Amino acid sequence: MPNIQIAPSILNSDLTRLAESLRMLEQAGADYVHLDVMDGHFVPNISIGVPVVASIRRATSLPLDVHLMIDAPERYIEAFVEAGADILTIHVEATVHPHRALQLIRERGARAGLAVNPGTPVSALTELLPLCDLALVMSVNPGFGGQQFIRSSLGRLEAVRAAIDAEGLQTLLEVDGGITIFNAAGAVDAGATVLVAGTAVFGGDGVEAGVQALQRAVARG
């Protein structure tokens, strides 16, 4: 079984206690910090930007998994890489030149990720897998935390996993949206290797308990 990594999303954290939350994520054994960047255009919500990502970079040693839910993300690739993004993920639906944008991310020194929304055929992602260090299958419609997992995402994960394996790639397969202790193992069985979780980590009995509960859920299978 591959190493399954947990990427808690701070979208669901108490941002007035962000530094404390980051310390708790480190202590809990999280693998990444997932940062949702929203512009109010590509998705119907507005969140953090470059200055906050830079501040988080200074506050934690965990790798930053930065998810750009913004139109024309190529305009900000350099800025987010300079701010400290280790992985920078764009949406295939957000740019007319995803191939060029993925190349630019890599040229700037970050790992490149490509995301696909629930209503978009996964072929839009798999065509570009050779340029992807990470492939992200959205299991909710992006924009807000706390949504319910879309079960048809499991088949989409299986399709992307099959494409990754067929090409002999080491691309990480990430799933984002509605991940809980009750469906995490199913997502892993479908091929996911990175689980993004917000409410499951920050909405329960504490950050450490949330991370470790997810780790136990996927370890048991």
N, C-alpha and C positions, 0 to 999 in steps of 0.2 A: 504494500500500500504506500502511495507517495506521501511525503510530508505535507500535512494539511496546515495551512497558515491562517491565522485569525487577524482580520484588519478592522478593528472597531472604528465606527464612524462618529466623529465628534459632533456631527449635526444634532445628535440627540443628547449631548452632554450639557451640563450647566456651564455656560461660557463665562460666568462670573468666577468660576473656580477652575478655569482651563488648565493652569499650571499644575494644580493638584491632580486633576484628572489624568494628565499626561504622566505624572509620577506613578499613579496607580496602575496605568496601563503597562508601564515598564515592569513594575513589581509583579503584575499578574502574568507576565509572559506573553503579552501580545506581540505579534510579528511585525505589524505596520500600524501607523496612524492613517486612517482614511479621511481625506479632506474633500468635502463636497463644495465645489465652487459653482455658484448659480448666478445668472445674470438677469433674471426676470423676463427674458425673451425666449431663449431656447426651452426653458422650463418656467412654470408660473411661481417662481419663488426667487428670493435674493438672499445670498448668504455671505461668505467671506471672500476676500480678494488677496492680492499679492502681499500687502503689509502684514496681514494676519498669518499667512503661510510663513513669511520670514520670521515672525515672532515665535511661531511654533517650532520652527527649525532650531532656533536658539535655545528652546526650552526642553528639547528631548533628543535623545540619541537614537530613537526608533526611526526606521526608514519612513519617509512620507510618501504615501500613495495618494496623489492628487488627481481628483476626478473633475475634469472641466466639463460642466454642463452649460456651455456657453456657445453662442453663435460665433462663427469665424474664429475658432480658437487659435489659428495660426498667428493672429495678431499679438497674442500674449505668451506664446511658448517660451521665448527667451526670458521674459520677466519671471515666469514661474520657475523655470529651471534655476535662474540666478537666486531666487528666493529660497531654494532648497529642496525642490521636488526631486525625489529619487526615481519615482515612476510618475509619468505624466500621461493621463488617459484622456483622449478626445472621443467624441461621438461621431460615428460614420455619417449620421444624419445632419451634423452641424456644419459641415464644410463641403464644398464642391471638389476639393483636392485633398482627400484624406491621405493618399499615397505621399504627396509632397509634405504634408504636415507630420506624418510619422517619421519621414526622413529627417526633417528639421529637428524633431525632438532628440533623435539619436545623435545628430551632428552637434547638438548643444550639450551632450554628455549625460542625458537622462535615459532611463529605459522607457520605451514607447508602449502605450496601451491604446487599444481601440475598443470602444463600447458599442453595443447595439441594443436598441429599445425593443420592448415586447412586440410591437407591431411591424418591425422591420425583418425581412428574411435574413437568416444568419449567413447566407451566402455573401451578403455585403461585407461581412467581417472575414469569412474564411478566405475570400479572394486575396486578402491582404495579410494573411498570417505570417508570411516570411519576414515582414517588416515589424511584427508585433512581439514584444517581450511579454506582453500580457494581453489576453483577450477577456473582455468583460461582457457577460450576459446579464442584462438587467432583468430582474424577476419581479419588478413593479414598474409602473410608469414613473420616470424620475421627477423629482421636484420636492417631495415631502417624505419625512420619516414616518414610521408607524404603520405603513400599508401592509396588506396581506399578500403573502407569497402567491404568485401566479403559477399554478401547478404545471401548466404547459411548458414552463421554463425548463423542466427536467429533460424533455425531449430535445429542446434547443441546446442544452448543455451537452447532451449525448452527441448531437450532430457536430458541435464544435470540437469536442474531445476526439471524435473519430477523424476529423480533418487534421487536427494537430498531430495525432499519432501516425496518420497516413503519410504525412510529410516528414516525419522523424524530427519534429521540432521540440524544443524545450520550453515553449511558451506556457506561461502560467495561465490557468483558466479560473477566472474570478466570477463570483456570482454576488449580486447586490440587490437586496430588497426583500424584506420580510423574513430574513433568516432567523430561526429560533432553534432551541434544543430539539424541537419536535420534527424539523425538516432538514436540519443540517446534514445528517447522515445520508439522507436521500439525495441531496445535492452533491455530496462527495461520491456516492455510488454512480451518479450520472456523469462524473468526470471532473467536478470542480476541485481545485487545489488551494484556492484562496476564498475565504468566506468573509464578506463584509457584513457587519452587524452593528446596529445602532441601538434600538430599543432593547434588544436582548442583553446588551452590555450595560447600558446606562439607565434602563428603566426598571430594574429589579432590586435585588438585595445587595447591590454594590458592584463596583467595577471588577474587582478581583473575582468575585463569585460568578459574575456573568461570563467573563472570559474563560474561566476554568470549567464552567458548566458546558460551554460549547466544545472545549477541548475534550472533555469526557464523552460528549455525545458522539463525536466523530471517531474517537478511539474505540468505542464499543461497536460502532457500525450499525 
